[in-house]
Amino acid sequence: MTEPVDQGRAAITAAPVDLLVARVGELFEREYGITDTELLQVDYRLAALLPLGGGEAVTTPGHPAWRCFDHQSPIHADSVGFLPVSMRGERRGVLRVAPVTDARLDELVEVATALAHELAAVDAGTDVYRVARRSRRLTLAAEVQWELLPGRSRLRPSFSLAGQLEPAYAVRGDSFDWSDDGERVWLATINGMGEGVAASMLTTLATCALRNARRAGIPLADQAALADQAIYDLHQGTQYVATLLLALDLRSGLLTAVDAGSPRLVLLRDGEVSIQPLEEQFPLGMFEGTNYREQFVQLQPGDRLFMISDGVVEATGGAERYGLTALDRMLRRTAPMTALDAVRSVLGDLRAFVAGDLTDDAVLVCLDWFGPQP
């Protein structure tokens, strides 16, 4: 480890929350003669890289900043360097530095990674970085939903995971949640009924109830039952939540599922797409004391799963539904992509299909299982 890299990490850790990038820039100028250091954060829609200090967003596909973000590797172009700002598979953006030589980039990447970790650490206590990664104002319901999320992507040797909400700046009742403990991955896609803030608050209750049950260490069906009761106790069946719950054993590849009136579960294996037949049970909160049943799917190493909400399947372009005409084709095309790129590509294709923003909420989660790891 070189001394400047150690100094960079120390400078980031010691910096006030609003001056993380400024302190990195001061170090880079002193040690490397770099006079321009800027953080480009990916926006909520995964469609623009927005400079922290203001200025023009990077939206052009093929731009060096996007190539850095997409391939997660440093890019050098015309004395300008672009470094991925990512941690544990969560891509936060790109650090732009200039002037710089290609030989220095690998060293500087370590500082960019340290910056990503510190951004994650301070994010809950400042609005500086949240505000700067918005290309427009979020609705109140969308603000609630984004605050609930565990992240947008996760990467470990045994799995890769990514999810996205649409319309990103105005989503209402759709959300997702996940957690892993090294042995299992828990996932949920959630669709609260209603409009606006009412839908987002219902989804918040469902998410917190499911987390509370999951953290109690009980089986998946019991998690659904406890969340079901929490929602019913408050709303007496007048409001309910369609949910798909999954738990993947990372050693065996055995997938446990509870389908509570949920989005569909789609498997991509060896280039072929198949909808997994699950028993659709009552949504959470519809009736009192519902007993939920678990089902099981055996995955193979290299399998890819998609959790796809009705907002994706039922979206229309002209007189055609996306789920009938284009979805399977697009899912097959994602086979060589990373999980996050697969999610971005499908939702980008969906927006093109409907020729604009979606009118209904949509959630898409992608899970890759690579097989048991030593």
C-alpha positions as CSV (number, residue, x, y, z in Angstrom):
1,M,0.0,0.0,0.0
2,T,1.5,3.3,-1.0
3,E,1.8,6.2,1.4
4,P,-0.5,8.6,-0.7
5,V,-3.3,5.9,-0.7
6,D,-3.0,5.6,3.1
7,Q,-3.1,9.4,3.3
8,G,-6.2,9.5,1.1
9,R,-8.0,7.0,3.3
10,A,-7.1,9.0,6.4
11,A,-8.1,12.3,4.8
12,I,-11.5,10.9,3.9
13,T,-12.1,9.5,7.4
14,A,-11.2,12.7,9.1
15,A,-13.1,15.0,6.7
16,P,-16.4,16.8,7.6
17,V,-19.3,15.0,5.9
18,D,-19.7,17.7,3.3
19,L,-16.0,17.9,2.4
20,L,-15.1,14.3,1.5
21,V,-14.5,15.0,-2.1
22,A,-12.7,18.3,-1.4
23,R,-10.3,16.6,0.9
24,V,-9.6,13.9,-1.7
25,G,-9.0,16.7,-4.2
26,E,-6.5,18.5,-2.0
27,L,-4.5,15.3,-1.5
28,F,-4.6,14.5,-5.2
29,E,-3.3,17.9,-6.0
30,R,-0.5,17.8,-3.5
31,E,0.7,14.3,-4.3
32,Y,-0.2,13.9,-8.0
33,G,-0.6,17.4,-9.4
34,I,-4.3,16.7,-10.1
35,T,-6.1,20.0,-10.2
36,D,-9.7,18.8,-10.9
37,T,-11.4,16.2,-8.8
38,E,-15.2,15.8,-9.1
39,L,-17.6,13.1,-7.9
40,L,-20.3,12.1,-10.5
41,Q,-23.1,10.4,-8.7
42,V,-25.6,8.1,-10.5
43,D,-29.1,9.5,-10.3
44,Y,-32.2,7.7,-9.0
45,R,-33.2,6.6,-12.5
46,L,-29.7,5.2,-13.3
47,A,-29.8,7.4,-16.4
48,A,-27.5,10.3,-15.5
49,L,-24.2,10.9,-13.8
50,L,-24.6,14.2,-11.8
51,P,-21.6,16.3,-10.7
52,L,-21.6,16.9,-7.0
53,G,-20.4,20.5,-7.5
54,G,-23.1,21.2,-10.1
55,G,-22.7,21.5,-13.9
56,E,-23.8,19.4,-16.8
57,A,-25.0,15.9,-16.3
58,V,-23.3,13.0,-18.2
59,T,-26.1,11.2,-20.1
60,T,-24.5,10.1,-23.3
61,P,-24.0,6.4,-23.7
62,G,-20.4,5.5,-24.4
63,H,-19.0,8.5,-22.5
64,P,-15.8,7.5,-20.6
65,A,-17.6,8.2,-17.3
66,W,-20.4,5.7,-18.3
67,R,-17.9,3.2,-19.5
68,C,-16.2,3.4,-16.1
69,F,-19.5,3.0,-14.3
70,D,-20.7,0.1,-16.6
71,H,-17.5,-1.9,-16.6
72,Q,-16.4,-1.0,-13.0
73,S,-12.8,-0.3,-14.1
74,P,-10.8,2.8,-14.4
75,I,-10.8,4.7,-17.8
76,H,-8.2,7.1,-19.1
77,A,-9.2,9.5,-21.9
78,D,-7.3,12.7,-23.0
79,S,-5.5,13.1,-19.7
80,V,-8.7,12.6,-17.7
81,G,-9.2,9.7,-15.4
82,F,-12.5,8.1,-14.4
83,L,-12.5,5.9,-11.3
84,P,-15.4,3.7,-10.1
85,V,-16.9,4.8,-6.7
86,S,-18.3,1.5,-5.5
87,M,-18.4,-0.7,-2.4
88,R,-19.7,-4.3,-1.9
89,G,-21.2,-4.1,-5.4
90,E,-23.1,-0.9,-4.7
91,R,-22.3,1.5,-7.5
92,R,-22.5,5.1,-6.3
93,G,-20.9,6.8,-9.3
94,V,-17.6,7.8,-10.7
95,L,-14.7,10.0,-9.6
96,R,-13.3,12.3,-12.4
97,V,-9.7,13.4,-12.0
98,A,-7.5,15.5,-14.3
99,P,-4.8,15.8,-15.4
100,V,-3.6,12.3,-14.7
101,T,-1.5,9.6,-16.4
102,D,-2.8,6.1,-17.1
103,A,-0.1,4.6,-14.9
104,R,-1.6,6.3,-11.8
105,L,-5.2,5.1,-12.1
106,D,-4.9,1.7,-10.4
107,E,-3.4,3.4,-7.3
108,L,-6.1,6.1,-7.3
109,V,-8.9,3.5,-7.5
110,E,-8.2,2.4,-4.0
111,V,-8.9,6.0,-2.8
112,A,-12.1,6.0,-4.8
113,T,-13.2,2.8,-3.1
114,A,-12.4,4.2,0.3
115,L,-14.6,7.3,-0.7
116,A,-17.5,4.9,-1.6
117,H,-17.3,3.3,1.9
118,E,-17.3,6.7,3.6
119,L,-20.2,8.0,1.5
120,A,-22.2,5.1,2.6
121,A,-21.2,5.7,6.2
122,V,-22.2,9.4,6.2
123,D,-25.3,9.3,3.9
124,A,-27.8,8.9,6.7
125,G,-26.6,12.0,8.5
126,T,-26.4,14.5,5.7
127,D,-28.5,15.5,2.7
128,V,-25.5,16.8,0.6
129,Y,-25.1,13.7,-1.5
130,R,-28.8,12.8,-1.7
131,V,-29.7,16.2,-3.1
132,A,-26.9,16.2,-5.6
133,R,-27.9,12.9,-7.2
134,R,-31.4,14.1,-8.1
135,S,-32.0,15.3,-11.6
136,R,-35.4,16.5,-10.4
137,R,-37.5,16.6,-7.2
138,L,-38.8,13.3,-5.8
139,T,-42.4,13.1,-4.8
140,L,-43.1,12.6,-1.1
141,A,-44.2,9.0,-1.7
142,A,-41.0,8.3,-3.7
143,E,-38.9,9.9,-0.9
144,V,-40.4,7.4,1.5
145,Q,-39.8,4.4,-0.8
146,W,-36.1,5.3,-1.5
147,E,-35.5,5.7,2.2
148,L,-36.7,2.1,2.8
149,L,-34.3,0.4,0.3
150,P,-31.3,-1.6,1.5
151,G,-29.4,-0.5,-1.6
152,R,-29.6,-1.0,-5.3
153,S,-27.0,-3.8,-5.8
154,R,-24.9,-6.2,-3.8
155,L,-22.1,-8.5,-4.8
156,R,-20.5,-11.5,-3.0
157,P,-18.6,-14.5,-4.3
158,S,-21.7,-16.7,-4.2
159,F,-24.3,-14.2,-5.5
160,S,-25.1,-10.9,-7.2
161,L,-28.2,-8.9,-6.6
162,A,-29.8,-5.7,-8.0
163,G,-33.1,-3.9,-8.0
164,Q,-34.7,-0.8,-9.2
165,L,-38.0,1.2,-8.8
166,E,-39.8,3.0,-11.6
167,P,-40.9,5.7,-12.1
168,A,-37.9,6.5,-10.1
169,Y,-38.9,10.0,-9.1
170,A,-42.6,9.3,-8.5
171,V,-42.9,5.7,-7.4
172,R,-45.8,5.1,-4.9
173,G,-46.4,1.6,-3.5
174,D,-43.8,-0.7,-5.1
175,S,-40.6,-1.5,-3.2
176,F,-38.1,-4.3,-2.5
177,D,-36.0,-5.5,0.4
178,W,-33.1,-7.9,0.9
179,S,-30.6,-9.1,3.5
180,D,-27.8,-11.7,3.6
181,D,-26.0,-13.3,6.4
182,G,-23.4,-15.3,4.4
183,E,-25.5,-18.4,4.4
184,R,-28.8,-17.2,3.0
185,V,-30.2,-14.3,1.0
186,W,-33.6,-13.0,2.0
187,L,-35.6,-11.1,-0.7
188,A,-39.0,-9.4,-0.8
189,T,-40.8,-7.5,-3.5
190,I,-43.7,-5.5,-2.2
191,N,-46.7,-3.7,-3.8
192,G,-48.9,-1.7,-1.5
193,M,-52.3,-0.9,-2.8
194,G,-53.5,2.7,-3.2
195,E,-52.0,6.0,-4.5
196,G,-49.4,8.5,-3.3
197,V,-48.3,8.7,0.3
198,A,-51.0,6.2,1.4
199,A,-49.5,3.5,-0.8
200,S,-46.0,4.3,0.4
201,M,-47.0,4.2,4.1
202,L,-48.7,0.8,3.6
203,T,-45.5,-0.5,2.0
204,T,-43.4,0.9,4.9
205,L,-45.5,-1.0,7.4
206,A,-45.2,-4.2,5.4
207,T,-41.4,-3.8,5.0
208,C,-40.8,-3.1,8.7
209,A,-43.1,-5.9,9.7
210,L,-41.3,-8.4,7.4
211,R,-37.9,-7.2,8.7
212,N,-39.0,-7.6,12.3
213,A,-40.2,-11.1,11.6
214,R,-37.1,-12.0,9.6
215,R,-34.8,-10.7,12.4
216,A,-36.6,-13.0,14.9
217,G,-35.1,-15.9,13.0
218,I,-38.4,-17.6,12.1
219,P,-39.3,-19.5,8.9
220,L,-40.4,-17.7,5.7
221,A,-44.1,-18.7,6.0
222,D,-44.2,-17.4,9.6
223,Q,-42.6,-14.2,8.5
224,A,-45.5,-13.7,6.0
225,A,-48.0,-14.6,8.7
226,L,-46.7,-12.1,11.2
227,A,-46.6,-9.3,8.6
228,D,-50.1,-10.3,7.4
229,Q,-51.4,-9.9,11.0
230,A,-49.7,-6.5,11.5
231,I,-51.3,-5.1,8.4
232,Y,-54.7,-6.6,9.2
233,D,-54.7,-5.3,12.8
234,L,-54.3,-1.8,11.5
235,H,-56.5,-1.8,8.4
236,Q,-59.0,-4.7,9.0
237,G,-58.7,-6.0,5.4
238,T,-59.4,-2.6,3.8
239,Q,-55.8,-2.3,2.6
240,Y,-53.4,-5.1,1.8
241,V,-50.0,-5.8,0.2
242,A,-49.1,-8.1,-2.7
243,T,-45.7,-9.7,-1.8
244,L,-43.3,-12.3,-3.0
245,L,-40.8,-13.6,-0.4
246,L,-37.7,-15.6,-1.2
247,A,-34.9,-17.2,0.8
248,L,-31.9,-18.7,-1.0
249,D,-29.6,-21.1,0.7
250,L,-26.2,-20.1,-0.7
251,R,-24.6,-23.5,-0.1
252,S,-27.3,-25.7,-1.7
253,G,-29.1,-23.4,-4.0
254,L,-32.4,-24.3,-2.6
255,L,-34.9,-21.5,-3.0
256,T,-37.8,-21.1,-0.6
257,A,-40.7,-19.0,-1.8
258,V,-44.0,-17.6,-0.4
259,D,-46.2,-16.1,-3.0
260,A,-48.7,-13.7,-1.4
261,G,-50.5,-12.3,-4.4
262,S,-47.2,-11.4,-5.8
263,P,-45.2,-10.3,-8.8
264,R,-44.1,-13.1,-11.0
265,L,-40.9,-15.1,-10.5
266,V,-38.9,-15.8,-13.7
267,L,-35.9,-18.1,-14.2
268,L,-33.2,-17.6,-16.8
269,R,-31.2,-20.8,-17.2
270,D,-29.0,-21.6,-20.2
271,G,-30.5,-18.8,-22.2
272,E,-34.1,-20.0,-21.7
273,V,-36.8,-18.1,-19.8
274,S,-39.4,-19.9,-17.7
275,I,-42.0,-18.5,-15.3
276,Q,-41.8,-20.4,-12.0
277,P,-45.2,-21.9,-11.1
278,L,-46.0,-20.7,-7.5
279,E,-49.2,-21.1,-5.5
280,E,-50.6,-17.6,-5.3
281,Q,-51.9,-17.1,-1.8
282,F,-53.7,-14.2,-0.2
283,P,-52.0,-10.8,-0.1
284,L,-50.7,-9.7,3.3
285,G,-53.4,-8.1,5.4
286,M,-56.4,-9.2,3.3
287,F,-57.8,-11.6,5.9
288,E,-57.2,-12.3,9.5
289,G,-55.0,-15.3,10.5
290,T,-54.0,-16.4,7.0
291,N,-51.7,-19.5,7.0
292,Y,-49.0,-19.2,4.4
293,R,-47.3,-22.2,2.7
294,E,-43.7,-22.4,1.5
295,Q,-42.7,-23.8,-1.9
296,F,-39.2,-24.8,-3.1
297,V,-37.2,-24.4,-6.3
298,Q,-33.8,-26.0,-6.7
299,L,-31.4,-23.6,-8.5
300,Q,-28.3,-24.6,-10.5
301,P,-25.0,-22.6,-10.4
302,G,-25.3,-19.8,-13.0
303,D,-29.1,-19.5,-12.7
304,R,-30.6,-16.0,-12.8
305,L,-33.9,-15.1,-11.1
306,F,-36.1,-12.1,-11.8
307,M,-38.8,-10.8,-9.5
308,I,-41.1,-8.8,-11.8
309,S,-44.0,-6.7,-10.7
310,D,-47.3,-6.2,-12.6
311,G,-46.2,-2.7,-13.5
312,V,-43.6,-4.2,-15.8
313,V,-45.7,-7.0,-17.2
314,E,-48.8,-5.0,-17.8
315,A,-47.2,-1.8,-19.2
316,T,-48.6,-1.0,-22.6
317,G,-47.1,0.5,-25.7
318,G,-49.8,1.3,-28.3
319,A,-52.2,-1.7,-28.0
320,E,-49.5,-4.2,-26.9
321,R,-48.5,-5.3,-23.4
322,Y,-44.8,-5.5,-22.6
323,G,-45.2,-8.9,-20.8
324,L,-46.7,-10.4,-23.9
325,T,-44.5,-9.0,-26.7
326,A,-41.0,-8.0,-25.5
327,L,-40.3,-9.1,-21.9
328,D,-39.0,-12.7,-22.6
329,R,-36.8,-11.5,-25.4
330,M,-35.2,-8.8,-23.3
331,L,-34.7,-11.1,-20.3
332,R,-32.8,-13.6,-22.6
333,R,-30.6,-10.7,-23.8
334,T,-29.4,-10.0,-20.3
335,A,-27.6,-13.3,-20.0
336,P,-24.1,-11.9,-20.3
337,M,-24.8,-8.8,-18.2
338,T,-24.2,-8.2,-14.6
339,A,-27.3,-8.1,-12.4
340,L,-27.4,-4.3,-12.2
341,D,-26.9,-3.9,-15.9
342,A,-29.7,-6.5,-16.5
343,V,-32.1,-4.5,-14.4
344,R,-31.1,-1.2,-16.1
345,S,-31.4,-2.8,-19.6
346,V,-34.9,-4.3,-19.0
347,L,-36.3,-1.1,-17.5
348,G,-34.6,1.1,-20.2
349,D,-36.3,-1.2,-22.9
350,L,-39.6,-0.9,-21.0
351,R,-39.4,2.9,-21.0
352,A,-38.7,2.8,-24.8
353,F,-41.6,0.4,-25.3
354,V,-44.1,2.8,-23.5
355,A,-42.4,5.8,-25.1
356,G,-41.9,7.7,-21.8
357,D,-42.3,7.4,-18.1
358,L,-44.4,4.6,-16.7
359,T,-47.9,5.4,-15.4
360,D,-47.9,2.5,-13.0
361,D,-45.3,1.5,-10.4
362,A,-42.8,-1.1,-11.5
363,V,-40.2,-3.0,-9.5
364,L,-37.6,-5.4,-10.9
365,V,-35.1,-7.4,-8.9
366,C,-32.4,-9.7,-10.3
367,L,-30.6,-12.4,-8.4
368,D,-27.7,-14.5,-9.7
369,W,-26.5,-17.5,-7.9
370,F,-23.0,-18.5,-8.8
371,G,-22.9,-21.7,-6.7
372,P,-21.4,-22.6,-3.3
373,Q,-18.2,-20.9,-2.5
374,P,-15.4,-22.2,-0.3
